[in-house]
Amino acid sequence: MSCCQPTDCGPACGSPAAEDAKVQSGVLGFVIEAHPDHMTPGELSLAMNGQRDQEFSHHDAVERAIRELVGAGLLHLAGGLIVPTRAALYCSTLEIG
């Protein structure tokens, strides 16, 4: 569900909303796969974008995704660590589609 470069989309990029949704999906999948391990937003961005990728836009996309997922009730920031909510963990066990 997660990918190494969540903001890489090449020439076939869609709308900004579609790109944001793609990054949100990658962040949520990454956090759920890492559970019960937790990380800070900076550590998550580094893990998803790699140490060599220092582009602000890639790190900003991950931080925006975290904010949106917290607002949607799928992630929680506890003591500076990103934690998937029970709802997110439950949803990840369902086979949809």
Summary of the structure (lengths in Angstrom):
residues: 97
radius of gyration: 13.0
end to end distance: 14.8
largest distance: 39.0
contacts: 259
relative contact order: 0.18
helix: 57%
strand: 9%
